[in-house]
């Protein structure tokens, strides 16, 4: 017989388009609380630092624009944009793809990262895995030991 799971640790399915999450109730409540704290902090920030120079919704538009730039920067690093994700393009048109690539290269240069793995290169097929395993099995014992040391040892 299966033990009963307490309510905070029970999971539920949450689907957004093709994306599916299975958080437990504790995680969901924690995310909602953290979003509340973020909104509360931004409101306090607006009141303390921006209240005197901007009126009404202008401050929220500026902060929303800055937040959108930050989110778009993270998506550019992954080789996507919010627009291409909303439209659902697997392969964006050539002018837009060139724009995305240029923006990503500039952002990578600004952030100072030297290594990046595009998502299209990061995935491997089963044929490639089988080929690598067969090549490893044809190595001499000494070469196999050196390869295992290079791959497995920190």
TORPA-4810 file (N, C-alpha, C, O; in nm, 3 decimals):
<nodes>
NODE_1_0.084_-0.117_0.000_0.000_0.000_0.000_0.090_0.124_0.000_0.191_0.129_0.070_X
NODE_2_0.052_0.221_-0.076_0.131_0.342_-0.092_0.099_0.441_0.019_-0.017_0.462_0.053_X
NODE_3_0.204_0.503_0.075_0.184_0.600_0.182_0.123_0.728_0.125_0.151_0.767_0.012_X
NODE_4_0.039_0.791_0.205_-0.025_0.915_0.162_0.078_1.028_0.163_0.155_1.044_0.257_X
NODE_5_0.077_1.106_0.057_0.169_1.219_0.045_0.101_1.342_0.103_-0.013_1.371_0.068_X
NODE_6_0.170_1.415_0.191_0.109_1.537_0.247_0.076_1.637_0.136_0.140_1.638_0.031_X
NODE_7_-0.024_1.720_0.159_-0.072_1.813_0.058_0.037_1.904_0.000_0.040_1.922_-0.122_X
NODE_8_0.127_1.961_0.080_0.226_2.050_0.019_0.318_1.980_-0.081_0.379_2.046_-0.166_X
NODE_9_0.329_1.849_-0.073_0.422_1.778_-0.160_0.353_1.699_-0.271_0.419_1.627_-0.346_X
NODE_10_0.221_1.713_-0.283_0.150_1.652_-0.395_0.175_1.734_-0.520_0.190_1.856_-0.513_X
NODE_11_0.181_1.669_-0.633_0.208_1.740_-0.758_0.081_1.754_-0.841_-0.015_1.680_-0.823_X
NODE_12_0.085_1.849_-0.931_-0.024_1.867_-1.027_0.039_1.904_-1.160_0.150_1.956_-1.165_X
NODE_13_-0.034_1.876_-1.269_0.016_1.905_-1.403_-0.032_2.043_-1.446_-0.148_2.079_-1.427_X
NODE_14_0.061_2.118_-1.505_0.032_2.253_-1.553_0.086_2.264_-1.694_0.207_2.252_-1.715_X
NODE_15_-0.003_2.286_-1.791_0.036_2.288_-1.932_0.021_2.429_-1.988_-0.082_2.494_-1.972_X
NODE_16_0.128_2.476_-2.055_0.125_2.603_-2.128_0.171_2.571_-2.269_0.291_2.559_-2.294_X
NODE_17_0.078_2.558_-2.361_0.114_2.520_-2.498_0.178_2.383_-2.499_0.119_2.286_-2.453_X
NODE_18_0.300_2.375_-2.553_0.373_2.249_-2.558_0.453_2.225_-2.431_0.507_2.116_-2.412_X
NODE_19_0.461_2.325_-2.344_0.540_2.317_-2.223_0.455_2.259_-2.111_0.341_2.301_-2.091_X
NODE_20_0.509_2.162_-2.038_0.435_2.099_-1.928_0.519_2.103_-1.801_0.638_2.070_-1.804_X
NODE_21_0.459_2.144_-1.691_0.524_2.147_-1.561_0.451_2.052_-1.467_0.331_2.029_-1.483_X
NODE_22_0.523_1.997_-1.372_0.462_1.915_-1.267_0.515_1.959_-1.131_0.587_1.882_-1.066_X
NODE_23_0.482_2.081_-1.088_0.532_2.125_-0.958_0.445_2.070_-0.846_0.331_2.030_-0.868_X
NODE_24_0.501_2.067_-0.725_0.416_2.034_-0.613_0.354_2.163_-0.560_0.394_2.272_-0.601_X
NODE_25_0.257_2.152_-0.471_0.184_2.269_-0.425_0.275_2.366_-0.351_0.258_2.488_-0.362_X
NODE_26_0.372_2.315_-0.278_0.466_2.400_-0.206_0.543_2.489_-0.303_0.559_2.608_-0.279_X
NODE_27_0.592_2.430_-0.413_0.666_2.507_-0.512_0.576_2.613_-0.577_0.620_2.726_-0.599_X
NODE_28_0.453_2.577_-0.608_0.361_2.671_-0.671_0.333_2.790_-0.579_0.334_2.905_-0.623_X
NODE_29_0.307_2.763_-0.452_0.282_2.870_-0.356_0.406_2.957_-0.340_0.396_3.079_-0.330_X
NODE_30_0.523_2.894_-0.338_0.648_2.968_-0.325_0.671_3.060_-0.445_0.714_3.174_-0.428_X
NODE_31_0.643_3.013_-0.565_0.659_3.095_-0.685_0.562_3.213_-0.681_0.601_3.326_-0.712_X
NODE_32_0.438_3.189_-0.644_0.340_3.298_-0.635_0.384_3.401_-0.531_0.373_3.521_-0.554_X
NODE_33_0.432_3.354_-0.417_0.480_3.445_-0.313_0.601_3.526_-0.361_0.608_3.646_-0.334_X
NODE_34_0.694_3.462_-0.431_0.811_3.534_-0.481_0.773_3.636_-0.588_0.833_3.744_-0.595_X
NODE_35_0.675_3.603_-0.671_0.628_3.700_-0.770_0.562_3.819_-0.698_0.581_3.934_-0.738_X
NODE_36_0.486_3.791_-0.593_0.428_3.899_-0.513_0.537_3.988_-0.455_0.526_4.111_-0.459_X
NODE_37_0.643_3.927_-0.400_0.753_4.006_-0.346_0.822_4.089_-0.454_0.862_4.203_-0.429_X
NODE_38_0.837_4.032_-0.574_0.898_4.106_-0.684_0.814_4.228_-0.720_0.868_4.338_-0.736_X
NODE_39_0.684_4.209_-0.734_0.595_4.321_-0.768_0.595_4.425_-0.656_0.599_4.545_-0.682_X
NODE_40_0.592_4.378_-0.532_0.595_4.469_-0.418_0.726_4.548_-0.415_0.726_4.668_-0.389_X
NODE_41_0.838_4.481_-0.443_0.968_4.549_-0.444_0.977_4.650_-0.557_1.030_4.760_-0.538_X
NODE_42_0.926_4.615_-0.674_0.927_4.710_-0.786_0.838_4.831_-0.755_0.872_4.944_-0.792_X
NODE_43_0.726_4.809_-0.688_0.639_4.921_-0.652_0.709_5.011_-0.551_0.701_5.133_-0.559_X
NODE_44_0.778_4.950_-0.456_0.852_5.029_-0.356_0.965_5.105_-0.423_0.990_5.222_-0.391_X
NODE_45_1.035_5.040_-0.516_1.143_5.106_-0.591_1.089_5.225_-0.669_1.150_5.331_-0.671_X
NODE_46_0.975_5.206_-0.733_0.914_5.314_-0.808_0.878_5.430_-0.716_0.902_5.546_-0.748_X
NODE_47_0.823_5.397_-0.601_0.782_5.502_-0.508_0.903_5.578_-0.454_0.898_5.700_-0.441_X
NODE_48_1.012_5.507_-0.424_1.127_5.572_-0.363_1.212_5.651_-0.463_1.255_5.763_-0.434_X
NODE_49_1.236_5.593_-0.581_1.333_5.653_-0.672_1.274_5.718_-0.796_1.337_5.806_-0.854_X
NODE_50_1.157_5.678_-0.836_1.104_5.725_-0.962_0.984_5.817_-0.943_0.946_5.888_-1.036_X
NODE_51_0.926_5.818_-0.828_0.803_5.893_-0.804_0.818_6.041_-0.835_0.725_6.104_-0.885_X
NODE_52_0.933_6.098_-0.807_0.951_6.241_-0.825_0.973_6.282_-0.970_0.950_6.397_-1.005_X
NODE_53_1.018_6.187_-1.055_1.051_6.228_-1.191_0.952_6.181_-1.296_0.942_6.243_-1.402_X
NODE_54_0.879_6.075_-1.271_0.782_6.024_-1.368_0.642_6.031_-1.307_0.625_6.020_-1.185_X
NODE_55_0.546_6.049_-1.391_0.408_6.052_-1.342_0.331_5.932_-1.395_0.349_5.891_-1.509_X
NODE_56_0.247_5.877_-1.311_0.154_5.774_-1.352_0.218_5.648_-1.407_0.309_5.592_-1.348_X
NODE_57_0.168_5.606_-1.522_0.207_5.478_-1.581_0.342_5.484_-1.652_0.394_5.380_-1.691_X
NODE_58_0.398_5.602_-1.669_0.526_5.614_-1.740_0.635_5.534_-1.670_0.715_5.468_-1.737_X
NODE_59_0.638_5.538_-1.538_0.740_5.463_-1.464_0.723_5.314_-1.486_0.822_5.242_-1.501_X
NODE_60_0.600_5.267_-1.489_0.576_5.125_-1.510_0.614_5.083_-1.652_0.665_4.973_-1.673_X
NODE_61_0.590_5.170_-1.748_0.629_5.140_-1.886_0.781_5.129_-1.896_0.832_5.038_-1.961_X
NODE_62_0.853_5.220_-1.832_0.999_5.217_-1.835_1.051_5.091_-1.768_1.138_5.023_-1.823_X
NODE_63_0.999_5.057_-1.649_1.045_4.936_-1.580_1.007_4.810_-1.657_1.085_4.715_-1.660_X
NODE_64_0.891_4.809_-1.717_0.852_4.694_-1.800_0.942_4.679_-1.920_0.976_4.567_-1.958_X
NODE_65_0.980_4.790_-1.980_1.072_4.787_-2.094_1.207_4.731_-2.051_1.266_4.649_-2.122_X
NODE_66_1.258_4.775_-1.936_1.386_4.723_-1.887_1.378_4.574_-1.857_1.470_4.499_-1.888_X
NODE_67_1.268_4.531_-1.796_1.251_4.389_-1.767_1.240_4.308_-1.896_1.294_4.197_-1.904_X
NODE_68_1.172_4.363_-1.996_1.162_4.294_-2.125_1.298_4.282_-2.192_1.328_4.180_-2.254_X
NODE_69_1.381_4.385_-2.181_1.516_4.378_-2.238_1.598_4.269_-2.169_1.671_4.196_-2.236_X
NODE_70_1.586_4.258_-2.038_1.660_4.154_-1.965_1.614_4.015_-2.007_1.697_3.929_-2.033_X
NODE_71_1.483_3.993_-2.013_1.430_3.862_-2.054_1.471_3.830_-2.197_1.509_3.717_-2.228_X
NODE_72_1.462_3.929_-2.285_1.501_3.909_-2.425_1.650_3.876_-2.436_1.689_3.796_-2.521_X
NODE_73_1.732_3.936_-2.351_1.875_3.905_-2.351_1.901_3.760_-2.316_1.984_3.695_-2.380_X
NODE_74_1.831_3.709_-2.216_1.848_3.568_-2.180_1.801_3.477_-2.294_1.862_3.373_-2.321_X
NODE_75_1.692_3.515_-2.359_1.644_3.432_-2.469_1.737_3.440_-2.589_1.754_3.341_-2.660_X
NODE_76_1.799_3.557_-2.612_1.895_3.568_-2.721_2.015_3.478_-2.698_2.069_3.420_-2.792_X
NODE_77_2.058_3.465_-2.573_2.170_3.376_-2.543_2.135_3.232_-2.578_2.223_3.154_-2.614_X
NODE_78_2.009_3.196_-2.567_1.967_3.061_-2.602_1.939_3.045_-2.750_1.905_2.936_-2.796_X
NODE_79_1.953_3.154_-2.827_1.932_3.146_-2.971_1.789_3.164_-3.014_1.751_3.126_-3.125_X
NODE_80_1.707_3.222_-2.928_1.567_3.244_-2.960_1.530_3.387_-2.924_1.609_3.459_-2.863_X
NODE_81_1.411_3.428_-2.961_1.356_3.555_-2.915_1.213_3.530_-2.871_1.153_3.428_-2.904_X
NODE_82_1.159_3.624_-2.797_1.020_3.611_-2.751_0.927_3.606_-2.872_0.832_3.528_-2.873_X
NODE_83_0.955_3.689_-2.973_0.871_3.693_-3.091_0.868_3.558_-3.163_0.761_3.509_-3.198_X
NODE_84_0.985_3.497_-3.184_0.988_3.368_-3.255_0.926_3.257_-3.170_0.872_3.161_-3.225_X
NODE_85_0.932_3.269_-3.038_0.868_3.169_-2.952_0.716_3.183_-2.956_0.645_3.083_-2.959_X
NODE_86_0.666_3.306_-2.958_0.521_3.328_-2.963_0.465_3.282_-3.097_0.362_3.215_-3.102_X
NODE_87_0.534_3.318_-3.205_0.489_3.278_-3.339_0.505_3.128_-3.358_0.428_3.067_-3.432_X
NODE_88_0.604_3.068_-3.293_0.625_2.924_-3.303_0.713_2.882_-3.418_0.703_2.769_-3.466_X
NODE_89_0.800_2.971_-3.464_0.890_2.938_-3.575_1.003_2.850_-3.527_1.073_2.884_-3.432_X
NODE_90_1.022_2.737_-3.593_1.140_2.654_-3.568_1.260_2.717_-3.638_1.367_2.730_-3.578_X
NODE_91_1.242_2.757_-3.764_1.346_2.825_-3.841_1.290_2.959_-3.884_1.201_2.967_-3.969_X
NODE_92_1.343_3.065_-3.825_1.296_3.199_-3.857_1.340_3.238_-3.998_1.437_3.181_-4.049_X
NODE_93_1.271_3.332_-4.062_1.314_3.379_-4.194_1.458_3.433_-4.188_1.505_3.478_-4.084_X
NODE_94_1.526_3.428_-4.302_1.668_3.461_-4.307_1.702_3.599_-4.251_1.797_3.609_-4.174_X
NODE_95_1.629_3.708_-4.286_1.666_3.838_-4.228_1.652_3.841_-4.076_1.736_3.897_-4.006_X
NODE_96_1.545_3.779_-4.025_1.525_3.776_-3.881_1.630_3.687_-3.814_1.678_3.720_-3.706_X
NODE_97_1.665_3.575_-3.877_1.768_3.487_-3.821_1.903_3.558_-3.817_1.978_3.542_-3.721_X
NODE_98_1.934_3.636_-3.920_2.060_3.712_-3.920_2.059_3.816_-3.808_2.161_3.838_-3.742_X
NODE_99_1.945_3.880_-3.788_1.932_3.979_-3.680_1.950_3.913_-3.543_2.019_3.967_-3.457_X
NODE_100_1.889_3.796_-3.524_1.902_3.724_-3.397_2.047_3.683_-3.374_2.098_3.699_-3.263_X
NODE_101_2.113_3.632_-3.478_2.251_3.588_-3.464_2.342_3.706_-3.431_2.429_3.696_-3.344_X
NODE_102_2.323_3.819_-3.499_2.404_3.937_-3.472_2.383_3.988_-3.330_2.479_4.020_-3.260_X
NODE_103_2.258_3.994_-3.287_2.229_4.039_-3.151_2.287_3.946_-3.047_2.338_3.992_-2.945_X
NODE_104_2.281_3.817_-3.073_2.337_3.720_-2.979_2.488_3.733_-2.970_2.544_3.727_-2.861_X
NODE_105_2.555_3.749_-3.085_2.700_3.764_-3.084_2.742_3.889_-3.007_2.838_3.885_-2.931_X
NODE_106_2.670_3.998_-3.027_2.703_4.121_-2.954_2.680_4.103_-2.804_2.760_4.149_-2.723_X
NODE_107_2.570_4.038_-2.767_2.541_4.016_-2.626_2.645_3.925_-2.563_2.687_3.948_-2.449_X
NODE_108_2.688_3.822_-2.635_2.791_3.732_-2.583_2.921_3.808_-2.563_2.991_3.787_-2.464_X
NODE_109_2.954_3.898_-2.657_3.075_3.979_-2.642_3.066_4.073_-2.523_3.163_4.091_-2.450_X
NODE_110_2.949_4.132_-2.502_2.931_4.224_-2.389_2.941_4.150_-2.257_3.005_4.198_-2.163_X
NODE_111_2.878_4.032_-2.248_2.881_3.956_-2.124_3.015_3.889_-2.098_3.045_3.853_-1.985_X
NODE_112_3.095_3.873_-2.203_3.228_3.816_-2.185_3.233_3.665_-2.181_3.333_3.609_-2.137_X
NODE_113_3.128_3.598_-2.223_3.135_3.453_-2.226_3.213_3.409_-2.348_3.205_3.472_-2.454_X
NODE_114_3.289_3.302_-2.333_3.370_3.255_-2.444_3.317_3.125_-2.504_3.344_3.095_-2.620_X
NODE_115_3.243_3.049_-2.426_3.192_2.923_-2.477_3.040_2.928_-2.480_2.977_2.972_-2.384_X
NODE_116_2.984_2.884_-2.590_2.840_2.876_-2.602_2.808_2.755_-2.689_2.880_2.724_-2.784_X
NODE_117_2.701_2.690_-2.656_2.658_2.574_-2.732_2.517_2.601_-2.781_2.424_2.600_-2.701_X
NODE_118_2.498_2.626_-2.911_2.363_2.646_-2.962_2.279_2.520_-2.941_2.331_2.409_-2.942_X
NODE_119_2.149_2.539_-2.921_2.062_2.425_-2.897_2.062_2.327_-3.011_2.048_2.206_-2.990_X
NODE_120_2.078_2.376_-3.135_2.077_2.285_-3.249_2.199_2.194_-3.249_2.191_2.083_-3.300_X
NODE_121_2.310_2.239_-3.192_2.431_2.158_-3.187_2.432_2.070_-3.063_2.493_1.963_-3.063_X
NODE_122_2.363_2.114_-2.957_2.369_2.044_-2.830_2.296_1.909_-2.834_2.329_1.821_-2.754_X
NODE_123_2.202_1.891_-2.922_2.130_1.764_-2.926_2.204_1.666_-3.015_2.263_1.704_-3.116_X
NODE_124_2.200_1.539_-2.977_2.268_1.437_-3.056_2.168_1.329_-3.095_2.068_1.307_-3.028_X
NODE_125_2.199_1.263_-3.205_2.111_1.156_-3.249_2.165_1.023_-3.197_2.281_1.015_-3.155_X
NODE_126_2.083_0.920_-3.201_2.125_0.788_-3.153_2.234_0.731_-3.243_2.321_0.658_-3.195_X
NODE_127_2.232_0.764_-3.373_2.337_0.716_-3.463_2.473_0.770_-3.422_2.572_0.697_-3.425_X
NODE_128_2.480_0.898_-3.385_2.606_0.956_-3.341_2.656_0.889_-3.214_2.775_0.862_-3.200_X
NODE_129_2.566_0.863_-3.121_2.603_0.797_-2.996_2.656_0.657_-3.024_2.759_0.617_-2.970_X
NODE_130_2.587_0.582_-3.110_2.632_0.447_-3.144_2.769_0.450_-3.211_2.852_0.363_-3.185_X
NODE_131_2.792_0.549_-3.298_2.921_0.560_-3.366_3.034_0.589_-3.267_3.142_0.531_-3.277_X
NODE_132_3.009_0.677_-3.171_3.110_0.709_-3.071_3.141_0.587_-2.985_3.257_0.560_-2.955_X
NODE_133_3.038_0.514_-2.944_3.059_0.394_-2.863_3.138_0.289_-2.940_3.228_0.227_-2.885_X
NODE_134_3.105_0.270_-3.068_3.179_0.171_-3.147_3.324_0.213_-3.167_3.413_0.128_-3.166_X
NODE_135_3.351_0.343_-3.186_3.488_0.389_-3.198_3.564_0.371_-3.068_3.683_0.337_-3.069_X
NODE_136_3.498_0.393_-2.955_3.563_0.373_-2.826_3.598_0.226_-2.804_3.703_0.193_-2.748_X
NODE_137_3.509_0.137_-2.848_3.533_-0.006_-2.829_3.647_-0.058_-2.916_3.705_-0.162_-2.884_X
NODE_138_3.682_0.012_-3.024_3.793_-0.032_-3.110_3.928_0.018_-3.060_4.031_-0.019_-3.117_X
NODE_139_3.930_0.102_-2.957_4.057_0.153_-2.905_4.134_0.043_-2.832_4.076_-0.053_-2.782_X
NODE_140_4.267_0.060_-2.829_4.350_-0.032_-2.751_4.323_-0.008_-2.603_4.273_0.098_-2.567_X
NODE_141_4.354_-0.105_-2.516_4.326_-0.087_-2.373_4.393_0.037_-2.314_4.335_0.106_-2.231_X
NODE_142_4.518_0.065_-2.358_4.588_0.183_-2.307_4.519_0.312_-2.353_4.500_0.404_-2.273_X
NODE_143_4.482_0.318_-2.481_4.414_0.437_-2.533_4.275_0.451_-2.470_4.231_0.563_-2.444_X
NODE_144_4.207_0.340_-2.445_4.075_0.345_-2.381_4.088_0.398_-2.239_4.003_0.475_-2.194_X
NODE_145_4.192_0.356_-2.167_4.213_0.402_-2.031_4.241_0.553_-2.029_4.190_0.625_-1.944_X
NODE_146_4.324_0.601_-2.125_4.353_0.744_-2.133_4.227_0.824_-2.169_4.203_0.930_-2.113_X
NODE_147_4.147_0.772_-2.262_4.024_0.841_-2.300_3.926_0.845_-2.183_3.863_0.948_-2.158_X
NODE_148_3.914_0.734_-2.110_3.826_0.729_-1.993_3.874_0.829_-1.887_3.793_0.895_-1.823_X
NODE_149_4.007_0.838_-1.869_4.062_0.932_-1.773_4.031_1.076_-1.814_3.994_1.158_-1.730_X
NODE_150_4.046_1.108_-1.943_4.020_1.244_-1.991_3.873_1.282_-1.978_3.841_1.397_-1.950_X
NODE_151_3.784_1.185_-1.999_3.641_1.215_-1.997_3.584_1.211_-1.855_3.507_1.299_-1.817_X
NODE_152_3.621_1.110_-1.778_3.555_1.086_-1.650_3.621_1.153_-1.531_3.552_1.184_-1.433_X
NODE_153_3.750_1.177_-1.535_3.818_1.236_-1.421_3.813_1.388_-1.428_3.828_1.445_-1.536_X
NODE_154_3.791_1.453_-1.314_3.786_1.600_-1.315_3.923_1.663_-1.332_3.936_1.785_-1.335_X
</nodes>
